[in-house]
Amino acid sequence: MYGAEITARWHAGIAALRRVTSPPPAQSRWAWAADAILALVLTVGTLNDALSWGDSEAVSSTVDGRPVPVVPFPMPPDRPPVPPRPVAPLGGGQLAHHFAAASFGQLILAVLAAAPLVARRRFPLAAFWVVTGAMLAYHQSPGFDPWFTFTAFVIAAYSAVVYSPYRALAMTSALAGAALVAADHDAAVPALRPGLATFLLLIPFGLAANAIHTWKQRVRSLEAEKEAATRHAVELERSRIAQELHDVVTHNVSMMVVQAGAARKVMSTAPERAEQALLAVESGGRAAMTELRHVMGLLTLNVDDPDQKAPDDLAPPPGLDQVAALTGRVRESGVPVELTVTGSAVPLPAGVDLAAYRVIQEALTNTVKHAAGARVRITVAYAPDELRVEVTDTGGTRTPAARSGSGRGLIGLRERLAVYRGTLEAGELPAGGYRVCALIPLGEQ
C-alpha cells in the first residue's frame, strides 16, 4: 500500500518537474550575438587560466598569499646563487610546454565550463548542467583560478531559472547545482575580499528581481497572445455563421419573393397558377426554416462538452442528394433548370457535400436575381479523385435586385471551398450568360 503511494507520488513529482509552464521566448539575432560574445570572453578567460597553470606548476604552496618556489634539493653553501633567468616571450616551444602542463582533458573542461553559454536562452537547462559539471570537474585539479568558471556558473544558473520553460525543474536544478558548488567551495568559489563580499551578496537579489520581472512580462505576453487568438477565433466563427445565414436566407427568400410576385400577377386571371405559386412560397419557407433550425441548433451546442448530443429535431445539413428537390423548387418559380449527374456517386464528407450544395444554391440564387428568363444547366461530375460542380445560364434580363448584390456569396464560397483544397471559377461566358464551376479534390481532406 505504502509502496504504491510512494510510487504514485514519485510519478506525480516527475510530471510536475516536466510540466511546461511557458513556451521558450523567441531569440533575436542580437541576443544570439550577445550570448556568443559573452561565451567567447569567458571561454578565453578559462583557457588562459588553464594555460597559465603550467607557469605555476613549480609552485607547491603559498604563505600569506605569496607563492613559495619548490627547491628540488638543498644548494651547497659554497655555491654562489644562480641569478633568475629572464622570462622570454611566449613562443611556439613554450606554448607546447603550456599545453603539456595543462592536460588536454583540462583544456576541454575549461572550454565546456563557459562555451555552452552561447545557448543559455535556447537550451538553458542543458547549458547549466554542462557548465556546472565541467566546472566541478575542472577544479578537481588544484591551482586553477575560479573567477571565470564561477561567473559562468552564476550566469548559467540565472539563465536556467529565467528562460527555461520547465520552471519547477529549473528551480530544482539551480538549487542542486548551488549545493554541489557549495560542497566544493574551497576550489570552485573565489575567495572574497573585504568590500567585494557585499557586492556579491547583492547579485542574487538583483537576479531574483530581474527573474520575477521577466516572468511577469512573459505572463502578460502570453495573456495578450491568448486574448488575440480568442478574438481571432470569434471573428472567424462570426464570419462562418454570417456566411451560413447568407446562403440559407438569401436563396429561400429570393425564391419566395419571385413566387409571391408571380402569384400576385395571376391571382385575378389564373387562380390555379396563383395557388401553385403560393404553394411554392410555402415550400420555400419550410425549407428555409429547416435549414435555419439546423444552423441555430449548431450554435446552441457547447463545443467544450464532448458528451453533449445534438437535439433530436436537428435536421441533417443539406447535400448533393437534395439538389433534385432544390431544382424542383426553382422550376416552380418559372426558371427552366436542367440537372445532369455523371460518374458514380460516392459518399462524401459532410463538409464537402454541404459545400457542393451551397455552390449550386448560390448560382441558382444569382440567376434568379440577376438574369430573369435565363435557362440553367447544372452538371455534377464524379471522378475518382475529384468532384466537379458546374452551373451555367444563358443570360437574361437584369432585375432591380441585381444592383443590390455585394459579391459576398461568391467570396464566401471560395473561403468554404478553400478549407477542402477546392477552387471556384466564376465569370461571364463569351456567348452570353454566366458560369460557376467548383473543383473539389476527393483524396484525403
C-alpha positions in Angstrom: 0.0 0.0 0.0 2.7 2.4 1.0 4.9 1.3 -1.9 2.1 2.2 -4.4 1.5 5.5 -2.7 5.2 6.4 -2.8 5.4 5.3 -6.5 2.4 7.5 -7.3 3.9 10.5 -5.6 7.2 9.9 -7.3 5.5 9.9 -10.7 3.5 13.0 -9.8 6.7 14.8 -8.8 8.4 13.8 -12.1 5.3 15.0 -14.0 5.4 18.3 -12.1 9.0 18.8 -12.9 8.4 18.1 -16.6 5.4 20.3 -16.9 5.8 23.2 -19.3 4.8 26.4 -17.6 5.6 28.7 -20.5 6.9 28.4 -24.1 10.6 29.3 -24.6 11.0 33.0 -25.6 11.9 34.0 -29.1 15.5 34.9 -29.5 16.7 37.6 -31.8 19.9 37.8 -33.7 21.2 40.4 -31.3 20.6 38.1 -28.4 22.4 35.3 -30.2 25.3 37.7 -30.8 25.4 38.9 -27.2 25.5 35.4 -25.9 28.2 34.4 -28.3 30.4 37.3 -27.2 29.8 36.5 -23.6 30.6 32.8 -24.0 33.7 33.7 -26.0 35.0 36.1 -23.4 34.5 33.7 -20.5 36.0 30.8 -22.6 39.1 32.8 -23.4 39.4 33.6 -19.7 39.2 30.0 -18.5 41.6 28.8 -21.3 44.0 31.5 -20.3 43.8 30.2 -16.7 44.4 26.6 -17.8 47.4 27.6 -19.9 48.8 29.8 -17.1 48.7 26.8 -14.8 51.8 25.5 -16.5 53.8 28.6 -15.2 52.7 28.0 -11.7 53.4 24.2 -11.8 56.6 24.8 -9.8 54.7 26.5 -7.1 53.7 24.0 -4.4 52.3 26.1 -1.7 51.6 29.7 -0.6 52.3 31.6 2.5 50.2 34.7 3.2 49.0 34.5 -0.4 52.6 34.6 -1.8 54.0 31.7 -3.9 56.9 29.7 -2.4 59.0 28.1 -5.1 59.9 24.4 -4.7 63.6 23.7 -4.2 64.3 20.2 -5.5 67.4 19.8 -3.3 69.4 22.0 -1.0 72.1 24.2 -2.6 75.7 23.8 -1.4 76.7 26.6 0.9 79.8 27.4 -1.0 78.0 27.6 -4.3 77.1 31.1 -5.4 73.4 31.8 -6.0 72.0 31.3 -9.5 70.6 34.6 -10.9 67.0 34.3 -12.1 66.5 33.5 -15.7 64.8 36.2 -17.7 61.3 35.3 -18.9 61.2 35.3 -22.7 58.0 36.0 -24.7 55.7 33.1 -25.2 57.0 31.2 -28.3 55.9 28.0 -30.0 58.0 25.7 -27.8 56.8 27.4 -24.7 53.2 27.2 -25.9 53.7 23.5 -26.4 55.0 23.3 -22.8 51.9 25.0 -21.6 49.7 22.5 -23.4 51.8 19.7 -22.0 51.5 21.1 -18.4 47.7 21.6 -18.7 46.4 18.3 -20.0 44.1 18.0 -23.0 41.2 17.0 -20.7 41.7 20.1 -18.6 41.6 22.3 -21.7 38.4 20.6 -22.8 36.8 21.1 -19.4 37.9 24.8 -19.5 36.0 25.2 -22.7 32.9 23.4 -21.5 32.9 25.5 -18.4 32.0 28.6 -20.4 31.3 27.9 -24.1 27.7 26.4 -23.5 26.6 29.9 -22.5 26.1 30.6 -26.2 22.9 28.5 -25.9 21.9 29.8 -22.5 18.5 31.1 -23.8 17.7 28.4 -26.3 18.7 25.4 -24.1 19.0 26.9 -20.7 18.9 23.7 -18.6 21.3 21.8 -20.8 23.8 24.7 -20.8 23.5 25.0 -17.0 24.3 21.3 -16.3 27.2 21.2 -18.8 28.7 24.3 -17.3 28.2 23.0 -13.7 29.6 19.6 -14.4 32.6 20.9 -16.4 33.3 23.5 -13.6 33.3 20.9 -10.8 35.5 18.5 -12.8 37.8 21.3 -13.9 38.5 22.3 -10.3 39.4 18.8 -9.1 42.9 19.8 -10.1 44.2 22.4 -7.6 45.7 25.7 -8.6 43.1 27.0 -11.1 41.5 30.4 -10.7 37.7 30.0 -10.1 36.7 33.5 -11.1 35.8 32.9 -14.7 34.2 29.5 -14.1 32.2 30.8 -11.1 31.0 33.7 -13.2 29.9 31.3 -16.0 28.1 29.2 -13.4 26.1 32.1 -12.0 25.1 33.3 -15.4 24.1 29.7 -16.4 22.0 29.3 -13.2 20.3 32.6 -13.8 19.5 31.7 -17.4 18.1 28.3 -16.4 15.7 30.0 -14.0 14.6 32.8 -16.3 14.5 31.2 -19.7 13.6 27.5 -19.1 10.0 26.5 -20.0 10.2 23.9 -17.2 10.1 26.3 -14.2 9.9 23.7 -11.4 12.8 21.7 -13.0 14.9 24.8 -13.4 14.5 25.9 -9.8 15.3 22.4 -8.6 18.3 22.3 -10.9 19.6 25.7 -9.7 19.3 24.6 -6.1 21.0 21.3 -6.7 23.8 23.0 -8.7 24.3 25.6 -5.9 24.6 22.8 -3.4 27.2 20.9 -5.4 29.3 24.1 -5.8 28.9 24.9 -2.1 30.2 21.5 -1.2 33.4 22.2 -3.2 33.5 25.9 -2.4 37.3 25.9 -1.5 38.2 25.2 -5.1 35.1 26.3 -7.1 34.2 29.6 -5.3 36.6 32.5 -5.5 38.0 34.0 -2.2 36.1 37.1 -1.2 38.0 40.3 -0.4 36.6 42.8 2.1 34.1 45.1 0.3 33.6 42.6 -2.6 31.6 40.3 -0.4 28.8 42.9 0.0 28.6 43.4 -3.7 28.4 39.7 -4.5 25.7 39.2 -1.9 23.6 41.8 -3.8 23.9 39.8 -7.0 21.4 37.1 -6.1 18.8 39.7 -5.1 19.2 41.5 -8.3 19.0 38.4 -10.4 15.9 37.3 -8.5 14.2 40.7 -9.1 15.0 40.5 -12.7 13.7 36.9 -13.0 10.4 38.0 -11.4 10.1 40.9 -13.7 10.9 38.7 -16.7 8.3 36.1 -15.6 5.6 38.9 -15.3 6.4 40.2 -18.7 6.1 36.7 -20.2 2.8 36.1 -18.4 1.4 39.4 -19.8 2.7 38.5 -23.3 1.0 35.0 -23.1 -2.2 36.5 -21.9 -2.2 39.1 -24.8 -1.5 36.3 -27.3 -4.3 34.2 -25.9 -6.7 37.1 -26.0 -5.7 37.8 -29.6 -6.2 34.2 -30.6 -9.6 34.1 -28.9 -10.7 37.3 -30.6 -9.5 35.9 -34.0 -11.4 32.7 -33.4 -14.6 34.6 -32.5 -14.2 36.7 -35.7 -13.8 33.5 -37.8 -16.9 32.0 -36.2 -18.9 35.1 -36.8 -17.9 35.1 -40.4 -18.8 31.5 -40.8 -22.2 32.0 -39.2 -22.8 35.1 -41.3 -21.9 33.1 -44.5 -24.2 30.2 -43.5 -27.1 32.5 -42.8 -26.5 34.3 -46.1 -26.6 31.0 -48.0 -29.8 29.9 -46.3 -31.8 33.1 -46.2 -30.8 34.7 -49.5 -31.8 31.7 -51.6 -35.0 30.8 -50.0 -36.2 34.4 -49.6 -35.3 35.1 -53.2 -37.4 32.2 -54.3 -40.3 33.2 -52.1 -40.2 36.8 -53.4 -40.3 35.5 -57.0 -43.2 33.1 -56.3 -45.2 35.7 -54.3 -44.7 38.2 -57.2 -46.0 35.6 -59.7 -49.0 34.8 -57.6 -49.9 38.5 -57.3 -49.8 38.9 -61.1 -52.0 36.0 -61.9 -54.3 35.9 -58.9 -57.2 37.6 -60.7 -56.8 35.9 -64.1 -55.5 32.4 -63.2 -56.3 31.5 -59.6 -54.9 28.0 -60.1 -51.5 29.3 -61.1 -51.6 31.7 -58.2 -52.3 28.8 -55.9 -49.4 26.8 -57.2 -47.1 29.9 -56.7 -48.3 30.2 -53.1 -47.7 26.5 -52.5 -44.1 27.1 -53.8 -43.8 30.0 -51.4 -44.9 27.7 -48.5 -42.4 25.0 -49.6 -39.6 27.5 -49.8 -40.4 28.8 -46.4 -40.5 25.3 -44.9 -37.1 24.6 -46.5 -35.7 27.9 -45.1 -37.0 27.1 -41.6 -35.5 23.6 -41.7 -32.0 25.0 -42.6 -32.3 27.8 -40.1 -33.2 25.3 -37.4 -30.0 23.4 -38.3 -27.8 26.5 -38.1 -29.3 27.6 -34.8 -29.1 24.1 -33.4 -25.4 24.1 -34.1 -25.0 27.4 -32.3 -26.5 26.1 -29.1 -24.0 23.2 -28.9 -21.3 23.5 -26.3 -18.0 22.8 -28.0 -16.3 22.3 -24.6 -18.6 19.3 -23.8 -17.7 16.3 -26.0 -20.5 14.2 -24.5 -23.3 16.6 -25.5 -25.6 15.3 -28.2 -27.3 17.3 -30.9 -31.0 17.9 -30.4 -33.3 15.2 -31.8 -35.1 17.6 -34.1 -31.9 18.9 -35.6 -32.2 18.2 -39.4 -29.1 17.0 -41.2 -27.3 19.6 -43.3 -28.2 19.6 -47.0 -26.1 17.8 -49.6 -26.0 16.8 -53.2 -28.8 14.3 -52.6 -31.1 17.2 -52.1 -30.2 19.0 -55.3 -33.1 17.5 -57.1 -35.6 19.0 -54.6 -33.7 22.3 -54.9 -34.0 22.4 -58.7 -37.7 21.4 -58.4 -38.4 24.4 -56.2 -36.6 26.7 -58.7 -38.6 25.3 -61.6 -41.8 26.1 -59.8 -40.7 29.7 -59.8 -40.6 29.6 -63.6 -36.9 29.1 -64.2 -36.0 26.2 -66.6 -33.4 24.1 -64.9 -31.6 21.0 -66.3 -29.7 18.7 -63.9 -27.1 16.2 -65.2 -25.1 13.8 -63.0 -22.2 11.9 -64.5 -19.9 9.3 -62.9 -20.6 7.0 -60.0 -21.8 8.9 -56.9 -19.7 8.2 -53.8 -20.2 9.1 -50.2 -18.8 12.5 -49.5 -17.6 14.0 -46.2 -20.3 16.2 -44.7 -18.4 19.4 -45.2 -17.6 18.6 -48.9 -21.2 17.6 -49.5 -22.5 20.8 -48.0 -20.0 23.0 -49.9 -21.0 21.5 -53.2 -24.7 22.0 -52.4 -24.1 25.7 -51.5 -22.3 26.3 -54.8 -25.4 25.1 -56.7 -27.7 27.0 -54.4 -25.8 30.3 -54.7 -25.5 30.0 -58.5 -29.3 29.5 -58.8 -30.0 32.4 -56.5 -27.8 34.7 -58.6 -29.6 33.5 -61.8 -33.0 34.3 -60.3 -31.8 37.7 -59.0 -29.6 38.8 -61.9 -30.9 37.0 -65.1 -34.6 36.8 -65.3 -35.8 34.5 -68.1 -32.5 32.6 -68.3 -32.2 28.8 -68.7 -29.9 27.0 -66.3 -27.9 23.9 -66.7 -26.4 22.1 -63.7 -23.7 19.4 -64.0 -22.4 17.3 -61.2 -19.5 15.1 -62.3 -17.9 12.4 -60.1 -14.3 11.4 -60.9 -12.1 9.0 -58.9 -10.1 11.9 -57.4 -12.2 15.0 -58.0 -15.8 16.3 -57.8 -16.8 19.0 -60.3 -19.9 21.1 -59.9 -20.8 23.4 -62.8 -23.7 25.8 -63.1 -24.3 27.8 -66.3 -27.1 30.0 -67.5 -27.9 31.5 -70.9 -28.2 35.1 -69.6 -31.4 37.1 -69.2 -32.8 40.4 -68.2 -31.2 42.1 -65.2 -33.7 42.6 -62.4 -33.7 45.6 -60.0 -32.4 43.3 -57.3 -29.2 42.8 -59.3 -28.0 46.3 -58.3 -28.0 45.3 -54.6 -25.6 42.5 -55.0 -22.4 42.7 -52.9 -20.5 39.7 -54.2 -20.3 38.3 -50.6 -21.9 35.0 -51.8 -19.0 34.1 -54.2 -16.4 35.2 -51.7 -17.9 33.0 -49.1 -18.0 30.1 -51.5 -14.2 30.5 -52.2 -13.5 30.6 -48.5 -15.6 27.5 -47.9 -14.0 25.5 -50.7 -10.5 26.5 -49.7 -11.0 24.6 -46.5 -11.2 21.4 -48.6 -8.5 22.5 -51.0 -11.1 23.2 -53.6 -11.2 26.0 -56.2 -14.0 28.2 -57.6 -14.2 29.8 -61.0 -16.9 32.3 -61.8 -17.4 34.7 -64.8 -19.3 35.6 -67.9 -19.3 33.4 -70.9 -18.2 34.7 -74.3 -21.5 33.8 -75.9 -23.5 35.4 -73.1 -24.6 34.1 -69.8 -22.7 33.2 -66.6 -20.7 30.2 -65.4 -19.8 29.0 -61.9 -17.5 25.9 -61.6 -16.2 24.3 -58.4 -13.5 21.6 -58.3 -13.1 19.7 -55.0 -10.4 17.0 -54.6 -11.7 13.7 -53.2 -8.5 12.5 -51.7 -7.6 12.8 -48.0 -9.0 16.0 -46.7 
